[in-house]
Amino acid sequence: MIVIHHNPKCGTSRNVLKLIEASGETPEVVLYLETGWTRPYLLSLFATANLTPRQALRETKSPAEELGLLRDAVTDEALIAAMLEHPILVNRPIVCSQRGVKLCRPSEEVLPLLRALPKDTVYKEDGSVLFQP
């Protein structure tokens, strides 16, 4: 079982999903912008991925700056509270598999989480090579 916390509007997230599917996996796709997060689940993801809330914070194309979350003095507690209120603040995609949990940026970060690598070349939307066996 592999789970991707996915934002379909994000090219990196789409590329990671493409790599997962090309490996022969059928992932569970969590549209976290629709479902949101629970505090225990978010904390569990971060702990398992060895991420701090600051490392998981999406700084661009999110309300992070306008909410004042980019200041060094902002605590992890404040970041988590903001992420629960605004799911877009969590960087993506986060992938969970039996091999671990990772924030998969860049897209190739997902490869160690896969049981098998894709058998064929996988291309990005712009036509460049994402993965070549």
N, CA and C of each residue as an Amber inpcrd file, in Angstrom:
protein
   399
   0.8490000  -1.1920000   0.0000000   0.0000000   0.0000000   0.0000000
   0.8800000   1.2350000   0.0000000   0.5330000   2.1590000  -0.8660000
   1.2380000   3.4360000  -0.9280000   0.1870000   4.5520000  -0.9400000
   0.4710000   5.5960000  -0.1840000  -0.4530000   6.7190000  -0.0470000
   0.2700000   7.9840000  -0.4730000  -0.3950000   8.7660000  -1.3080000
   0.1500000  10.0660000  -1.6970000  -0.8150000  11.1470000  -1.2410000
  -0.2890000  12.1160000  -0.5010000  -1.0610000  13.3000000  -0.1150000
  -0.8430000  14.2830000  -1.2590000  -1.8660000  14.4290000  -2.0620000
  -1.7450000  14.9620000  -3.4160000  -2.5220000  16.2520000  -3.5950000
  -1.9010000  17.1600000  -4.3470000  -2.5740000  18.3660000  -4.8170000
  -2.5410000  18.2960000  -6.3460000  -3.6630000  17.9900000  -6.9840000
  -3.6650000  17.8230000  -8.4360000  -3.2800000  19.0800000  -9.2140000
  -3.2590000  20.2360000  -8.5760000  -2.8540000  21.4670000  -9.2550000
  -1.3410000  21.6570000  -9.2540000  -0.6290000  20.7750000  -8.5610000
   0.8240000  20.8930000  -8.4030000   1.5430000  19.9500000  -9.3630000
   2.4280000  20.4950000 -10.1960000   3.1750000  19.6880000 -11.1420000
   4.0430000  18.6350000 -10.4680000   4.7060000  18.9950000  -9.3810000
   5.5380000  18.0170000  -8.6660000   4.6820000  16.8850000  -8.1510000
   3.5350000  17.1950000  -7.6000000   2.6360000  16.1750000  -7.0830000
   2.1340000  15.2720000  -8.2160000   1.8060000  15.8630000  -9.3490000
   1.3720000  15.0540000 -10.5010000   2.4980000  14.1460000 -10.9940000
   3.7320000  14.6670000 -11.0000000   4.8740000  13.8550000 -11.4250000
   5.1170000  12.6840000 -10.4780000   4.9920000  12.9200000  -9.1910000
   5.1760000  11.8450000  -8.2140000   4.0970000  10.7860000  -8.4070000
   2.8670000  11.2010000  -8.5980000   1.7820000  10.2560000  -8.8500000
   2.0730000   9.4400000 -10.1100000   2.5810000  10.0960000 -11.1390000
   2.9190000   9.4160000 -12.3870000   4.0060000   8.3570000 -12.1500000
   5.0220000   8.6860000 -11.3470000   6.0800000   7.7290000 -11.0340000
   5.5430000   6.5330000 -10.2500000   4.6800000   6.8100000  -9.2900000
   4.0890000   5.7250000  -8.4890000   3.3060000   4.7830000  -9.3990000
   2.4520000   5.3390000 -10.2300000   1.6320000   4.5110000 -11.1140000
   2.4940000   3.7540000 -12.1330000   3.5620000   4.3930000 -12.6280000
   4.4430000   3.7370000 -13.5960000   5.2110000   2.5820000 -12.9660000
   5.3060000   2.5850000 -11.6350000   5.9960000   1.4940000 -10.9430000
   5.0850000   0.2790000 -10.7620000   3.8210000   0.4280000 -11.1540000
   2.8650000  -0.6700000 -11.0220000   1.9950000  -0.5840000  -9.7840000
   2.1920000   0.4410000  -8.9800000   1.3920000   0.6250000  -7.7580000
   0.0810000   1.3410000  -8.0920000  -0.9360000   1.0330000  -7.3210000
  -2.1940000   1.7770000  -7.3640000  -2.3060000   2.4810000  -6.0200000
  -1.9070000   3.7450000  -5.9650000  -1.8600000   4.4310000  -4.6830000
  -3.2370000   4.8570000  -4.1730000  -3.3020000   5.0140000  -2.8760000
  -4.4390000   5.7100000  -2.2800000  -4.1010000   7.1930000  -2.3930000
  -4.9660000   7.9410000  -3.0270000  -4.7320000   9.3710000  -3.2460000
  -5.5580000  10.1580000  -2.2360000  -4.8630000  10.8970000  -1.3830000
  -5.5230000  11.7270000  -0.3830000  -5.4700000  13.1660000  -0.8780000
  -6.6330000  13.7140000  -1.1730000  -6.7250000  15.1070000  -1.6130000
  -6.8150000  15.9830000  -0.3640000  -5.6750000  16.2250000   0.2310000
  -5.6180000  16.8520000   1.5500000  -6.1780000  18.2640000   1.5840000
  -6.2250000  18.9370000   0.4410000  -6.8270000  20.2730000   0.4430000
  -8.3320000  20.1880000   0.6700000  -8.9200000  19.0480000   0.2970000
 -10.3540000  18.8270000   0.5200000 -10.6270000  18.2140000   1.8880000
  -9.8100000  17.2550000   2.2760000 -10.0660000  16.5310000   3.5280000
  -9.4970000  17.2350000   4.7450000  -8.4560000  18.0330000   4.5370000
  -7.7840000  18.6710000   5.6590000  -6.9190000  17.6700000   6.4140000
  -6.4180000  18.1090000   7.5430000  -5.5370000  17.2870000   8.3800000
  -6.1140000  17.1780000   9.7760000  -5.7660000  16.1300000  10.4700000
  -5.9960000  16.0940000  11.9120000  -4.6370000  16.2860000  12.5650000
  -4.6530000  16.8290000  13.7340000  -3.3970000  17.0790000  14.4470000
  -2.5960000  15.7880000  14.6460000  -3.2110000  14.7050000  15.1710000
  -2.4180000  13.4850000  15.3740000  -1.8240000  12.9310000  14.0800000
  -2.5960000  12.9720000  13.0010000  -2.1030000  12.4330000  11.7380000
  -0.9490000  13.2770000  11.1990000  -1.0980000  14.5930000  11.2410000
  -0.0540000  15.4850000  10.7560000   1.2300000  15.3020000  11.5630000
   1.1000000  15.2380000  12.8690000   2.2740000  15.0380000  13.7220000
   2.9370000  13.6930000  13.4410000   2.1240000  12.6800000  13.1950000
   2.6480000  11.3570000  12.8690000   3.4080000  11.3790000  11.5480000
   2.8400000  12.0190000  10.5420000   3.5250000  12.1460000   9.2460000
   4.8740000  12.8320000   9.4070000   4.8850000  13.9410000  10.1100000
   6.1260000  14.6930000  10.2940000   7.1630000  13.8680000  11.0460000
   6.7400000  13.1930000  12.1050000   7.6730000  12.3870000  12.9030000
   8.2510000  11.2510000  12.0700000   7.4020000  10.5550000  11.3270000
   7.8620000   9.4260000  10.5310000   8.7620000   9.8850000   9.3850000
   8.4760000  11.0390000   8.8150000   9.2920000  11.5860000   7.7250000
  10.5060000  12.3510000   8.2410000  10.6080000  12.4780000   9.5550000
  11.6980000  13.2340000  10.1720000  11.7100000  14.6850000   9.6790000
  10.5170000  15.2680000   9.6570000  10.3420000  16.6600000   9.2460000
   9.9020000  17.5010000  10.4270000  10.3910000  18.7040000  10.5020000
   9.8420000  19.6630000  11.4570000   8.6940000  20.3910000  10.7600000
   7.8080000  20.9850000  11.5250000   6.7570000  21.7840000  10.8850000
   7.3390000  22.8750000   9.9790000   8.4550000  23.4550000  10.3690000
   9.0930000  24.4960000   9.5490000   9.5560000  23.9030000   8.2110000
  10.1320000  22.7050000   8.2340000  10.5860000  22.0640000   6.9990000
   9.4120000  21.6910000   6.0900000   8.2690000  21.4150000   6.6730000
   7.0920000  21.0080000   5.9070000   6.2390000  22.1890000   5.4570000
   6.5740000  23.3810000   5.9010000   5.7870000  24.5690000   5.5720000
   5.9570000  24.9560000   4.1060000   4.8460000  25.0890000   3.4400000
   4.8690000  25.5830000   2.0580000   4.9030000  27.0960000   2.1280000
   5.9870000  27.6630000   1.6400000   6.1970000  29.1040000   1.7770000
   5.6730000  29.9020000   0.5960000   5.6730000  29.2940000  -0.6060000
   5.2200000  30.0220000  -1.7880000   3.8330000  29.5290000  -2.1890000
   3.1100000  30.3820000  -2.8780000   1.7510000  30.0540000  -3.3260000
   0.9010000  29.5200000  -2.1800000   1.0720000  30.1530000  -1.0320000
   0.2910000  29.8200000   0.1630000   0.1670000  31.1040000   0.9870000
  -0.6830000  31.0910000   1.9910000  -0.8250000  32.2940000   2.8200000
   0.2420000  32.4170000   3.9120000   1.3390000  31.6650000   3.8230000
   2.3540000  31.6600000   4.8820000   2.8780000  33.0570000   5.2060000
   3.2310000  33.8120000   4.1870000   3.7880000  35.1470000   4.4320000
   2.7480000  36.0820000   5.0330000   1.5470000  36.0940000   4.4520000
   0.5230000  37.0240000   4.9620000   0.0810000  36.6580000   6.3770000
   0.2390000  35.3900000   6.7670000  -0.0930000  34.9660000   8.1320000
   1.0720000  35.1870000   9.0980000   2.1860000  35.6920000   8.5880000
   3.3510000  35.9620000   9.4360000   4.1060000  34.7150000   9.8510000
   3.9610000  33.6220000   9.0970000   4.5540000  32.3470000   9.5000000
   6.0140000  32.1800000   9.0690000   6.5410000  33.1140000   8.2930000
   7.9080000  32.9780000   7.8130000   8.9360000  33.5380000   8.7960000
   8.4610000  34.2110000   9.8310000   9.3770000  34.7620000  10.8400000
   9.9950000  33.6290000  11.6570000  11.2660000  33.7610000  11.9930000
  11.9720000  32.7380000  12.7700000  11.3410000  32.4870000  14.1350000
  10.7080000  33.5030000  14.7000000  10.1570000  33.3830000  16.0560000
   8.8650000  32.5680000  16.1180000   8.2860000  32.2260000  14.9860000
   7.0290000  31.4650000  14.9810000   7.3160000  30.0450000  15.4710000
   6.5470000  29.6060000  16.4450000   6.7730000  28.2970000  17.0650000
   6.1960000  27.1600000  16.2150000   6.6770000  25.9530000  16.4890000
   6.1220000  24.7740000  15.8310000   4.6270000  24.6530000  16.1150000
   4.2280000  24.9550000  17.3350000   2.7990000  24.8950000  17.6910000
   1.9670000  25.8280000  16.8310000   2.4820000  27.0370000  16.6170000
   1.7570000  28.0070000  15.7890000   1.6990000  27.5290000  14.3350000
   2.7800000  26.9400000  13.8570000   2.7880000  26.4230000  12.4900000
   1.7770000  25.2910000  12.3250000   1.7410000  24.3910000  13.2900000
   0.7990000  23.2600000  13.2130000  -0.6400000  23.7790000  13.2470000
  -0.9190000  24.7140000  14.1370000  -2.2690000  25.2790000  14.2220000
  -2.6650000  25.9050000  12.8920000  -1.7400000  26.6210000  12.2720000
  -2.0260000  27.2500000  10.9760000  -2.2350000  26.1940000   9.8890000
  -1.4480000  25.1280000   9.9170000  -1.5870000  24.0550000   8.9230000
  -2.9320000  23.3420000   9.0470000  -3.4050000  23.2060000  10.2530000
  -4.7100000  22.5810000  10.4630000  -5.8330000  23.4710000   9.9310000
  -5.6570000  24.7710000  10.0880000  -6.6630000  25.7190000   9.6030000
  -6.5630000  25.9400000   8.0920000  -5.3400000  25.8920000   7.5700000
  -5.0820000  26.1420000   6.1420000  -4.2500000  24.9790000   5.5920000
  -4.8670000  23.8930000   5.1490000  -4.1190000  22.7180000   4.6820000
  -3.1100000  23.0050000   3.5760000  -3.3030000  24.0780000   2.8080000
  -2.3840000  24.4360000   1.7330000  -0.9900000  24.7690000   2.2680000
  -0.8780000  25.0230000   3.5620000   0.4080000  25.3640000   4.1630000
   1.3560000  24.1690000   4.2670000   0.8370000  22.9690000   4.0930000
   1.6900000  21.7790000   4.1590000   2.2350000  21.5130000   2.7640000
   3.5510000  21.4760000   2.6790000   4.1790000  21.2180000   1.3860000
   3.8430000  19.8150000   0.9160000   3.8940000  19.5980000  -0.3620000
   3.4500000  18.3440000  -0.9360000   4.3460000  17.9680000  -2.0870000
   4.2340000  16.7350000  -2.5090000   3.4320000  15.6360000  -1.9790000
   4.1810000  14.8930000  -0.8730000   3.4470000  14.4570000   0.1130000
   4.0010000  13.5690000   1.1320000   3.5160000  12.1700000   0.7760000
   4.4560000  11.2280000   0.6800000   4.1500000   9.8570000   0.2840000
   4.4980000   8.9180000   1.4190000   3.5870000   7.9790000   1.6790000
   3.7790000   6.9570000   2.7120000   3.7780000   5.5890000   2.0420000
   4.7530000   4.7780000   2.3800000   4.7800000   3.4050000   1.9030000
   5.3910000   2.5440000   2.9960000   5.4720000   1.2490000   2.7480000
   6.1050000   0.3490000   3.7140000   7.5870000   0.6650000   3.8690000
   8.1350000   1.4050000   2.9290000   9.5540000   1.7510000   2.9610000
   9.8320000   3.0760000   3.6580000   8.7750000   3.7790000   4.0710000
   8.9720000   5.0290000   4.7770000   7.9960000   6.1070000   4.3570000
   8.2550000   7.3030000   4.8570000   7.4290000   8.4840000   4.5690000
   8.3840000   9.6070000   4.1860000   8.0610000  10.2910000   3.0950000
   8.9160000  11.3870000   2.6220000   8.0890000  12.5080000   2.0230000
   8.6230000  13.7000000   2.1740000   8.1790000  14.8300000   1.3730000
   8.9350000  14.6970000   0.0610000   8.2300000  14.4560000  -1.0120000
   8.8600000  14.1040000  -2.2880000   9.0380000  15.3110000  -3.1900000
   9.9500000  16.1720000  -2.7960000  10.3780000  17.3180000  -3.5790000
  11.8780000  17.2770000  -3.6270000  12.4960000  17.0730000  -4.7330000
  11.9380000  16.9130000  -6.0620000  11.2480000  15.5480000  -6.2310000
  10.5880000  15.3920000  -7.3420000   9.7600000  14.2120000  -7.6110000
  10.5070000  12.8980000  -7.4300000  11.7800000  12.8650000  -7.7930000
  12.5700000  11.6400000  -7.7310000  12.7490000  11.1170000  -6.3080000
  12.4430000  11.9240000  -5.3230000  12.5360000  11.4950000  -3.9180000
  11.6090000  10.3220000  -3.6220000  10.6070000  10.1000000  -4.4710000
   9.6740000   8.9950000  -4.2530000  10.2970000   7.6390000  -4.5950000
  11.3190000   7.6100000  -5.4280000  11.8600000   6.3430000  -5.9340000
  12.2550000   5.3470000  -4.8320000  12.9310000   5.7670000  -3.7540000
  13.2730000   4.7980000  -2.7060000  12.0600000   4.2350000  -1.9600000
  10.9140000   4.8780000  -2.0920000   9.7000000   4.4070000  -1.4140000
   8.9490000   3.3490000  -2.2210000   9.3350000   3.1560000  -3.4710000
   8.6230000   2.2380000  -4.3620000   9.1700000   0.8230000  -4.2350000
   8.2790000  -0.1620000  -4.3460000   8.7040000  -1.5700000  -4.3280000
   9.4670000  -1.9240000  -5.5880000   9.1060000  -1.3160000  -6.7070000
   9.7670000  -1.5620000  -7.9850000   9.8740000  -0.2420000  -8.7270000
  10.9370000  -0.0950000  -9.4760000  11.0870000   1.1090000 -10.2890000
  10.2900000   0.9600000 -11.5810000   9.8870000   2.0730000 -12.1670000
   9.1980000   1.9840000 -13.4590000  10.0620000   1.2420000 -14.4780000
   9.3960000   0.4820000 -15.3410000  10.1130000  -0.2970000 -16.3660000
  10.3930000   0.5250000 -17.6130000   9.6200000   1.5810000 -17.7850000
   9.7540000   2.4210000 -18.9710000  10.1400000   3.8380000 -18.5670000
  10.5930000   4.6120000 -19.5220000  10.9020000   6.0210000 -19.2880000
   9.6150000   6.7520000 -18.9190000   9.7110000   7.6170000 -17.9300000
   8.5740000   8.4300000 -17.4820000   8.9310000   9.8870000 -17.7840000
   7.9970000  10.5800000 -18.4190000   8.2240000  11.9650000 -18.8350000
   7.4050000  12.9360000 -18.0020000   7.9840000  14.1100000 -17.7860000
   7.2440000  15.2030000 -17.1720000   6.2720000  15.7650000 -18.1950000
   5.3770000  16.6090000 -17.7440000   4.3880000  17.2190000 -18.6280000
   5.0360000  18.0580000 -19.7210000   6.2210000  18.6000000 -19.4550000
   6.8990000  19.4190000 -20.4520000   7.7120000  18.5960000 -21.4520000
   7.6640000  17.2800000 -21.3120000   8.3510000  16.3820000 -22.2380000
   9.7440000  15.9790000 -21.7950000  10.2640000  16.6160000 -20.7430000
  11.5900000  16.2270000 -20.2570000  11.4980000  14.9010000 -19.4930000
  12.6240000  14.2180000 -19.3910000  12.6590000  12.9010000 -18.7480000
  12.6050000  13.0710000 -17.2300000  11.6640000  12.3870000 -16.6230000
  11.5200000  12.3550000 -15.1690000  12.2830000  11.1620000 -14.6060000
  12.1750000  10.0280000 -15.2790000  12.8680000   8.8020000 -14.8640000
  13.1890000   7.9840000 -16.0990000  14.4110000   7.4460000 -16.1080000
  14.7840000   6.5380000 -17.1960000  15.4400000   5.3150000 -16.5910000
  14.9240000   4.1160000 -16.9160000  15.4990000   2.9000000 -16.3370000
  16.9150000   2.6320000 -16.8490000
